[in-house]
Each structure stands twice: as structure tokens, then as C-alpha cells.
């Protein structure tokens, strides 16, 4: 669920960049923070005109159940990361 919501937000930001030539344009309709379908993850963003870093943080029980992956991160270059003890390959 975390991967789905973080990728959806990234796609929305890429559409904003294609349309407005920047990720943080005021006319961009990406809503942040974004909450996953079942509320297990919340996505926040650090945005500039030309870069972004997204973080999908586990919420509620998900935060205590999944300490291996922790939060998922994704940036404008497609680099993925995790904050837990697991590897990117295992968590993504």
C-alpha cells in the first residue's frame, strides 16, 4: 500500500512538471499529505521547482508491525530508499 501511494503521488508530480515546468507550481493539483487507501501510509513531500523527495510513513499499527522497512522514500530521479533495517530490494 505504501508503494502504491508514493508512486501515485510521484506520477502526479511528474504531470505537474510536464505541464508547468516545476514540481511546486501553485496550479499543481497533487494533494499533500496523501493518505493511502486503507490509511496505513501517509505521504509527505519536500518540494522545490526542480526536485522532490517523497516519504511514505507507516501509520498506526503499520508503524509497529513493519519495522524492517519503515518509511519508503522516492525522489525525482527515481532513487528509492527505506528508513528501517531492511534493504531497498526487500522493501520495494
C-alpha positions, -999 to 999 in steps of 0.1 A, spaced: 0 0 0 29 23 7 44 17 -27 11 24 -44 5 57 -28 41 70 -31 42 61 -68 8 77 -74 20 110 -58 52 108 -79 32 104 -111 11 134 -102 42 155 -96 57 144 -129 25 155 -146 28 189 -129 64 192 -141 54 184 -176 26 209 -176 41 238 -155 78 231 -157 81 228 -120 70 204 -93 58 231 -68 37 252 -91 6 266 -73 -17 253 -100 -5 217 -94 -34 196 -81 -14 170 -62 -28 169 -26 -2 165 2 -1 149 26 -17 120 7 -31 91 27 -32 55 13 -64 37 6 -66 20 40 -48 47 59 -17 26 65 7 52 50 8 90 47 30 106 20 47 139 25 70 158 2 99 181 2 94 201 -30 114 227 -50 108 238 -85 131 211 -99 133 184 -72 112 164 -48 117 138 -22 86 118 -11 83 99 22 56 73 28 55 69 65 36 40 81 7 50 103 -10 33 133 -5 -4 136 15 -5 103 43 16 120 47 -10 148 43 -41 125 68 -31 98 100 -21 114 121 -38 87 111 -14 60 99 17 80 92 46 58 97 44 20 113 73 1 114 82 -35 129 112 -53 126 129 -86 155 109 -101 137 76 -92 160 68 -63 142 46 -37 151 42 0 139 28 33 144 40 69 141 6 86 167 -22 88 156 -38 56 171 -34 21 156 -14 -8 153 -47 -27 133 -64 0 110 -34 8 104 -21 -27 
